[in-house]
Amino acid sequence: MRHRKFPFPLHVPSIAVFYAPIEVKNGSEVLYRETSQEDILKKATDQVRASFVREKDFLATSVFIATWKNVAHADGRFPNKVK
């Protein structure tokens, strides 16, 4: 699938990993998981509150974690190749 320039913000709920212009091939992986681990929830809560000052009551109850491993940019570059 080729990346297209979609309008942003999107008008439907989305996960950013699916919005990126990437190529998953040649040993590339996209790993993901959801967690409710306390230390990760605290970090997410703190980061959202710091970034969105009007969201002082935000409390993360779940976090979605996505990891790209050896994923190329859609133009074929591998900027973060894992050795």
C-alpha positions as CSV (number, residue, x, y, z in Angstrom):
1,M,0.0,0.0,0.0
2,R,1.4,3.4,-0.9
3,H,1.2,6.3,1.4
4,R,-1.3,9.0,0.4
5,K,-1.5,12.5,1.8
6,F,-4.6,12.3,3.9
7,P,-6.1,15.4,5.4
8,F,-5.1,15.9,9.1
9,P,-6.6,15.7,11.6
10,L,-8.5,12.7,10.4
11,H,-12.3,12.6,10.9
12,V,-12.3,9.1,12.2
13,P,-10.5,7.5,15.2
14,S,-7.0,6.4,14.0
15,I,-3.8,5.0,15.3
16,A,-0.8,6.9,14.0
17,V,1.2,3.8,13.1
18,F,-1.2,3.3,10.2
19,Y,-0.8,6.9,9.0
20,A,3.0,6.7,8.4
21,P,4.5,6.5,4.9
22,I,6.4,3.2,5.4
23,E,7.3,0.0,3.6
24,V,7.1,-3.2,5.5
25,K,9.3,-5.7,3.6
26,N,12.7,-7.4,3.7
27,G,12.6,-8.4,7.3
28,S,10.7,-5.4,8.5
29,E,8.3,-5.7,11.4
30,V,5.6,-3.6,13.1
31,L,5.0,-4.9,16.6
32,Y,2.2,-3.7,18.8
33,R,0.6,-4.4,22.2
34,E,-1.7,-2.8,24.7
35,T,-0.8,-2.5,28.3
36,S,-2.2,-1.3,31.6
37,Q,1.1,-1.6,33.4
38,E,1.2,1.1,36.2
39,D,4.5,2.7,35.4
40,I,3.6,3.0,31.7
41,L,0.2,4.4,32.5
42,K,1.8,7.1,34.8
43,K,4.3,8.1,32.1
44,A,1.5,8.4,29.5
45,T,-0.7,10.4,31.9
46,D,2.2,12.7,32.7
47,Q,3.1,13.2,29.0
48,V,-0.5,14.0,27.9
49,R,-1.0,16.4,30.8
50,A,2.3,18.2,30.0
51,S,1.5,18.4,26.3
52,F,-2.2,19.3,26.5
53,V,-2.4,21.7,29.5
54,R,-6.2,21.8,29.3
55,E,-6.3,18.1,30.0
56,K,-5.2,18.3,33.6
57,D,-7.8,15.6,34.6
58,F,-6.6,13.1,31.9
59,L,-5.9,9.7,33.3
60,A,-4.6,6.9,31.0
61,T,-6.3,3.6,31.6
62,S,-4.7,1.8,28.7
63,V,-1.7,2.4,26.4
64,F,-1.2,1.2,22.9
65,I,2.5,0.7,22.1
66,A,3.7,0.3,18.5
67,T,7.3,-0.5,17.5
68,W,8.8,-0.3,14.0
69,K,11.8,-2.6,13.4
70,N,13.8,-2.2,10.2
71,V,11.0,-0.4,8.5
72,A,11.8,1.7,5.4
73,H,10.4,5.0,4.5
74,A,8.1,4.8,1.5
75,D,10.9,6.2,-0.6
76,G,13.1,3.2,0.3
77,R,15.4,4.7,2.9
78,F,16.1,2.9,6.1
79,P,16.8,5.8,8.5
80,N,16.8,3.7,11.7
81,K,18.2,0.3,10.6
82,V,18.6,-2.0,13.6
83,K,22.0,-3.9,13.4
